[in-house]
């Protein structure tokens, strides 16, 4: 059994689930999810389990199963990863740094992953399995179904603006910051120069700000009918677009990645964190455009 500890919003949960899924597949064992961090209501931004929207086969780990891996274990696991400084007497792995850590791929059965694992390299050899497990459990309905039909009739481009706590929470603002209007203008121009008659679909936690501040020469539609409890529907809609302009957000990272089109253009901000303290060289797939 492999256990992944989930924390953060939907984009973070997808990264954590993908890393755990790949390790469990490689070890031919089950993946289970530790929800203790999500259930901690004392955390700064309470979150809920959001993987239920997908065809995700992992089960929820019991308290006893989590304890069996997280608490000190017999010495049978000693020596698996001699260079892994975070290994206790069992192979529970706490993320050592932001960029890709190849030692994670070598963890054995019986491991517990705790981190964000924000790189495609943690599951690059299992992308077909990840895409299958991250397909949506239920079909789109109502307005979402109508928008998907509209997207299919044009060259659709998703554009995501992340604001919310990136602005209102001082700690989040100092760490993440927000993408500038210059970034979005440059990204829109980049797409418009390479795509004939693009139709933009705009996603944001502050749709009114988008309406008031972003300008387009062509057609643009603000998507605002899905509330916070249905964030997965916005993710579904993003993934139906042909091309993408993402924010410095794991949410729109996944909206773009879940689009299986190999010819897609994905524009991403070169500066992912405002504080510049992390090595983000492994965060974006090599064929995505950094601006």
C-alpha positions in Angstrom: 0.0 0.0 0.0 1.1 3.6 -0.8 -0.5 6.5 1.1 -0.6 10.1 -0.1 -1.4 12.9 2.3 -3.7 15.4 0.6 -3.6 19.1 1.3 -4.6 22.3 -0.5 -7.2 22.8 -3.2 -8.1 20.8 -6.2 -5.0 21.5 -8.3 -2.7 20.5 -5.4 -4.8 17.3 -4.7 -4.4 16.3 -8.4 -0.6 16.6 -8.2 -0.5 14.7 -4.9 -2.8 12.0 -6.3 -0.9 11.7 -9.5 2.4 11.2 -7.7 0.9 8.6 -5.4 -0.9 6.8 -8.3 2.3 6.4 -10.2 4.2 5.0 -7.3 1.4 2.6 -6.4 1.2 1.4 -10.0 5.0 0.9 -10.2 4.9 -1.1 -7.0 1.7 -3.0 -8.1 -0.1 -2.1 -4.9 -3.0 0.0 -3.7 -3.1 3.7 -3.3 -4.9 5.2 -0.3 -5.5 8.8 0.7 -4.7 10.4 4.1 -7.3 13.2 4.6 -6.2 14.4 8.0 -4.8 17.7 6.7 -8.1 18.5 4.9 -10.1 17.7 8.1 -7.9 20.1 10.1 -10.3 23.1 10.5 -7.6 25.1 12.3 -5.6 25.5 9.1 -5.5 29.0 7.4 -7.6 28.0 4.4 -9.8 25.0 5.1 -10.2 22.6 2.2 -12.3 19.6 1.4 -11.7 16.4 -0.5 -12.3 17.1 -4.2 -11.1 13.9 -5.9 -14.6 12.4 -5.8 -15.5 14.2 -9.1 -13.1 11.9 -11.0 -12.9 8.2 -11.9 -10.3 8.0 -9.2 -9.9 4.5 -7.8 -8.0 5.3 -4.6 -9.7 4.6 -1.3 -9.6 6.7 1.9 -7.0 5.4 4.4 -8.1 4.6 7.9 -6.4 6.2 10.9 -4.8 2.9 11.7 -3.4 2.5 8.2 -1.9 6.0 8.3 -0.4 5.4 11.7 1.1 2.2 10.6 3.1 4.0 7.9 3.8 7.3 9.5 4.8 6.1 12.9 8.2 4.4 13.3 8.2 1.0 11.5 10.5 -2.1 11.7 13.9 -1.9 10.3 13.0 -4.0 7.3 12.8 -0.7 5.3 16.2 0.6 6.3 18.6 1.1 3.5 16.1 1.5 0.7 17.1 5.1 0.1 20.5 5.8 1.7 20.5 9.4 0.3 17.0 10.3 1.4 17.6 12.5 4.4 13.8 12.7 5.1 13.4 8.9 5.6 12.6 7.8 9.1 12.7 4.1 10.0 10.1 3.6 7.3 10.1 5.1 3.8 7.6 7.9 4.6 8.8 10.8 2.4 8.3 14.5 3.1 9.1 16.7 0.1 12.6 18.0 0.4 12.4 20.8 -2.1 10.1 22.1 -4.8 11.8 20.9 -7.9 11.7 17.3 -9.1 13.3 14.7 -6.8 14.1 11.5 -8.6 14.5 9.5 -5.4 10.7 9.6 -5.0 10.4 7.3 -8.0 12.4 4.7 -6.1 10.3 4.6 -2.9 9.1 1.1 -2.1 5.7 -0.3 -1.3 4.6 0.8 2.2 5.6 4.5 1.5 3.7 7.6 2.6 4.0 10.7 0.5 3.7 14.2 2.1 4.3 17.1 -0.2 3.0 18.9 -3.3 5.0 17.1 -6.0 4.3 19.8 -8.6 6.0 18.3 -11.7 4.8 16.1 -14.5 8.1 14.2 -14.0 6.6 12.4 -10.9 4.1 10.6 -13.2 5.5 11.0 -16.7 5.7 7.2 -17.2 2.1 6.8 -16.1 0.3 9.5 -18.0 -2.2 7.2 -19.6 -3.2 5.8 -16.3 -3.4 9.3 -14.7 -5.6 10.6 -17.5 -7.9 7.6 -17.2 -8.2 8.0 -13.4 -8.7 11.8 -13.7 -11.6 11.5 -16.2 -14.8 12.9 -14.9 -17.2 10.6 -13.1 -20.4 12.3 -14.4 -21.2 14.0 -17.7 -21.6 17.7 -17.9 -25.1 19.1 -17.5 -27.0 22.3 -18.1 -24.9 25.4 -18.9 -21.6 23.5 -18.7 -22.8 21.2 -21.5 -23.9 24.1 -23.6 -20.5 25.8 -23.2 -18.7 22.6 -24.1 -20.8 22.5 -27.3 -19.8 26.1 -28.0 -16.1 25.3 -27.4 -16.3 22.4 -29.9 -17.6 24.7 -32.6 -14.7 27.2 -32.5 -11.0 27.4 -31.6 -11.4 27.8 -27.9 -8.8 29.3 -25.6 -9.0 29.1 -21.8 -7.6 32.0 -19.8 -7.4 31.8 -16.1 -7.0 34.7 -13.6 -6.2 33.7 -10.0 -6.8 36.4 -7.5 -8.7 35.8 -4.3 -6.4 34.9 -1.4 -3.4 35.6 -3.6 -4.4 39.2 -2.9 -6.3 39.2 0.4 -4.0 36.9 2.4 -0.7 38.7 3.1 1.3 35.5 3.4 -0.2 34.1 0.1 0.4 37.4 -1.6 4.1 37.5 -0.5 4.6 33.9 -1.6 2.6 33.8 -4.8 1.6 37.2 -6.0 -0.7 37.6 -9.0 0.0 37.6 -12.7 0.1 41.2 -14.1 -2.1 42.6 -16.8 1.0 42.9 -19.0 1.4 39.1 -18.8 -2.2 38.5 -19.9 -1.9 41.1 -22.7 1.3 39.5 -24.0 -0.2 36.0 -23.7 -3.3 37.0 -25.6 -1.2 38.6 -28.3 1.0 35.5 -28.5 -2.1 33.2 -29.0 -3.8 35.6 -31.4 -0.7 35.7 -33.6 -0.7 31.9 -33.9 -4.3 30.9 -33.9 -6.9 32.0 -36.4 -10.0 33.6 -34.9 -9.5 32.3 -31.3 -12.5 32.5 -29.0 -11.5 33.1 -25.3 -13.2 31.6 -22.3 -12.3 33.4 -19.1 -12.1 31.7 -15.7 -11.5 33.5 -12.5 -12.4 33.7 -8.8 -13.1 37.4 -9.5 -15.1 37.4 -12.8 -16.1 41.0 -12.5 -12.4 42.1 -12.3 -11.8 40.2 -15.5 -14.7 41.9 -17.3 -13.5 45.3 -16.2 -9.8 44.9 -16.9 -9.1 42.5 -19.8 -9.7 43.5 -23.4 -10.0 41.3 -26.5 -10.1 42.1 -30.2 -12.3 39.0 -30.8 -14.8 37.0 -28.9 -14.6 36.3 -25.2 -16.9 34.7 -22.7 -16.6 34.9 -18.9 -17.5 31.6 -17.2 -19.1 32.4 -13.9 -21.9 29.9 -13.4 -20.0 27.4 -11.3 -19.5 28.2 -7.6 -16.6 27.2 -5.4 -18.1 23.9 -4.6 -18.1 23.0 -8.3 -14.6 24.0 -9.2 -14.1 20.7 -11.0 -16.6 21.9 -13.6 -14.4 24.9 -14.4 -11.5 22.4 -14.7 -13.6 20.3 -17.1 -14.4 23.3 -19.2 -10.8 24.4 -19.3 -9.7 21.0 -20.5 -12.1 21.2 -23.4 -10.4 24.2 -24.9 -7.9 23.8 -27.7 -5.3 26.2 -26.2 -4.6 27.7 -22.8 -3.3 30.8 -21.0 -2.8 29.8 -17.4 -2.1 31.7 -14.1 0.5 30.8 -11.5 -1.9 28.3 -10.3 -2.0 24.5 -10.0 -5.7 24.7 -10.9 -5.2 26.0 -14.4 -2.0 24.0 -14.8 -4.3 20.9 -14.6 -6.9 22.5 -16.8 -4.3 22.7 -19.5 -2.7 19.3 -18.8 -6.0 17.5 -19.0 -6.4 18.6 -22.6 -4.9 15.6 -24.5 -4.3 17.6 -27.7 -0.6 17.2 -28.5 -0.7 20.4 -30.7 -2.1 22.6 -28.0 -0.4 25.9 -27.1 -0.1 26.5 -23.4 1.2 29.9 -22.2 2.3 30.1 -18.6 3.9 32.8 -16.5 7.7 32.5 -16.3 7.7 33.8 -12.7 5.5 31.4 -10.8 6.3 32.6 -7.2 6.6 36.2 -6.1 9.2 35.5 -3.5 11.6 33.7 -6.0 12.7 31.2 -3.3 11.9 28.0 -5.2 13.4 26.2 -8.2 10.5 26.0 -10.6 12.5 24.5 -13.5 10.5 21.2 -13.4 7.1 22.7 -12.9 6.1 23.3 -16.5 6.3 20.7 -19.3 9.0 21.5 -21.8 6.7 22.3 -24.6 4.7 25.0 -22.7 5.5 28.6 -23.4 6.9 30.8 -20.6 6.1 34.5 -20.8 
